[in-house]
Amino acid sequence: MADALLGLGLLAGYVTAGIVLLRFLRNAWADVTNGHAPTRDLHPYEVAYLHGDRRHAVATAIAALRLDGMVDAHADGRLTATAPPIADPRAAGGPLDAAIYSALVGGLTWTVHELTNEKDVRVALDRLHDGLVAEGVLIGPDHSRARRTSRRLRLAWTALGFPLYFADFFQGFPEFLLPLAAVLVINVVGFRLLRNRWWSTVEGDRFVEQSRTANAHLDPAHTPSYADLDPRSALLAIAVFGPVALMAFDPVFVQTIGLGRYVGTTGFTTSTPVGTSCASTVVVCSTVSSCGSSSSSCGSSSSSCGGGSSCGGGGGF
């Protein structure tokens, strides 16, 4: 009887230690994964990065350069610079679009994929990521450290219970079943409480939902007049609603460089399916022939381009 009471006491202490450990880990995990609301207004490139990933930020930056008439597309889908930097850009002006434009100057042409891997563009994207981590909306390196610490502490707690498996406290009863059940229950509960988050924090998820709600009027499903939008709103539409908004702005340019395909595989959700329909589109033209066709017709929209061009570097995106 005394042995049974001792065994129950040790088992109760072991389980209590496991519960205390779980509570400690849960609080520490919450500090890492909950994040906090941004302390400033996020730039459209940051919003795009948070909604999708690095590719979405690059697409939004290319859209900003397009708004300012600083990029054009060759028929083979490669991007090129078409104008010197303007003194007072309407949309561009951040480190990311500056890195992209710098890569394009000097007559060089790049595909969108090549631009994403260009050294200075990667540096600018890393800074975007670090800024979002600092703002509490993206998971940072603390997440990996907390995950490793949690795993080690749970393994240590499990190992401490091994002596209970072999102690003969309960005559005639398979002693290992009780500590084994405790280990399984605590670890299953811990697995559910300490779920990994691989991208955004809890506050980051909340910000994404709030930005979709706050910018619902920019959803292509509501056929907004993109031509009348200010540059920030135009970039926010692309940042929040992704490839559908891209197609609604400048379908010929977007299709020529493959920007819709480039960003359309992850991240964004919208009530409008991704496609090539062009209701309420705004097509930009210049004197530089680039897109491989001399005409564009999209639903009820129309495009007329001087100089035999169907998609150029001037005008608005």
WOURDA-V421236 format. One record per pair of residues at least 12 apart in sequence whose C-alpha atoms are under 7 Angstrom apart, sorted by the first residue. I is the first residue (numbers start at 0). J is the second residue. If there is no record, write none. Layout:
i=I j=J
i=I j=J
//
This chain:
i=2 j=168
i=2 j=169
i=3 j=168
i=3 j=169
i=6 j=168
i=10 j=178
i=14 j=181
i=17 j=156
i=17 j=185
i=21 j=189
i=24 j=149
i=25 j=192
i=25 j=193
i=28 j=145
i=28 j=193
i=31 j=141
i=31 j=142
i=32 j=138
i=32 j=196
i=32 j=200
i=32 j=201
i=33 j=200
i=33 j=201
i=33 j=202
i=34 j=135
i=34 j=136
i=34 j=200
i=34 j=201
i=34 j=202
i=35 j=135
i=35 j=136
i=35 j=202
i=36 j=135
i=36 j=202
i=37 j=134
i=37 j=135
i=38 j=134
i=43 j=234
i=43 j=235
i=43 j=238
i=44 j=56
i=44 j=59
i=44 j=60
i=44 j=238
i=45 j=127
i=46 j=238
i=46 j=239
i=47 j=59
i=47 j=238
i=47 j=239
i=50 j=207
i=50 j=239
i=50 j=266
i=50 j=267
i=51 j=265
i=51 j=266
i=51 j=267
i=53 j=124
i=54 j=262
i=55 j=262
i=57 j=115
i=58 j=258
i=59 j=234
i=59 j=237
i=59 j=238
i=60 j=95
i=60 j=96
i=61 j=96
i=62 j=316
i=63 j=90
i=63 j=91
i=63 j=234
i=64 j=91
i=64 j=96
i=65 j=312
i=65 j=315
i=65 j=316
i=66 j=90
i=66 j=314
i=66 j=315
i=66 j=316
i=67 j=88
i=67 j=89
i=67 j=90
i=67 j=91
i=67 j=314
i=67 j=315
i=68 j=312
i=68 j=313
i=68 j=314
i=68 j=315
i=69 j=81
i=69 j=82
i=69 j=312
i=70 j=312
i=71 j=311
i=71 j=312
i=72 j=252
i=72 j=255
i=72 j=256
i=72 j=289
i=72 j=290
i=73 j=289
i=73 j=290
i=74 j=255
i=74 j=289
i=74 j=290
i=74 j=291
i=76 j=110
i=76 j=255
i=76 j=256
i=76 j=257
i=77 j=108
i=77 j=109
i=77 j=110
i=77 j=256
i=78 j=108
i=78 j=109
i=78 j=110
i=79 j=103
i=79 j=107
i=79 j=108
i=79 j=109
i=80 j=100
i=80 j=103
i=80 j=104
i=81 j=312
i=89 j=230
i=90 j=230
i=90 j=231
i=94 j=123
i=95 j=120
i=95 j=123
i=95 j=124
i=98 j=119
i=98 j=120
i=99 j=114
i=99 j=120
i=136 j=199
i=136 j=200
i=136 j=202
i=136 j=203
i=137 j=198
i=137 j=199
i=137 j=200
i=137 j=203
i=138 j=197
i=138 j=198
i=138 j=199
i=138 j=200
i=157 j=182
i=160 j=178
i=163 j=175
i=163 j=178
i=164 j=178
i=211 j=239
i=217 j=236
i=218 j=236
i=218 j=240
i=219 j=243
i=219 j=244
i=219 j=271
i=220 j=270
i=220 j=271
i=222 j=279
i=224 j=279
i=225 j=248
i=226 j=281
i=240 j=267
i=240 j=268
i=240 j=269
i=241 j=267
i=242 j=259
i=242 j=262
i=242 j=263
i=242 j=273
i=243 j=271
i=243 j=273
i=245 j=259
i=246 j=275
i=246 j=277
i=247 j=277
i=247 j=278
i=247 j=279
i=247 j=280
i=248 j=280
i=248 j=281
i=248 j=282
i=248 j=316
i=249 j=280
i=249 j=281
i=249 j=282
i=249 j=283
i=249 j=316
i=250 j=277
i=251 j=310
i=252 j=310
i=255 j=290
i=276 j=297
i=276 j=298
i=277 j=297
i=277 j=298
i=277 j=300
i=278 j=297
i=278 j=298
i=278 j=299
i=278 j=300
i=279 j=300
i=280 j=300
i=282 j=302
i=283 j=310
i=283 j=311
i=283 j=313
i=283 j=314
i=283 j=315
i=283 j=316
i=284 j=304
i=284 j=308
i=284 j=309
i=284 j=310
i=284 j=311
i=284 j=312
i=284 j=313
i=284 j=314
i=285 j=304
i=285 j=305
i=285 j=308
i=285 j=310
i=285 j=311
i=285 j=312
i=285 j=313
i=286 j=305
i=286 j=306
i=286 j=308
i=286 j=311
i=287 j=308
i=287 j=311
i=288 j=307
i=288 j=308
i=288 j=309
i=288 j=310
i=288 j=311
i=289 j=308
i=289 j=310
i=289 j=311
i=290 j=309
i=290 j=310
i=292 j=309
i=293 j=307
i=293 j=308
i=293 j=309
i=294 j=309
i=295 j=309
//
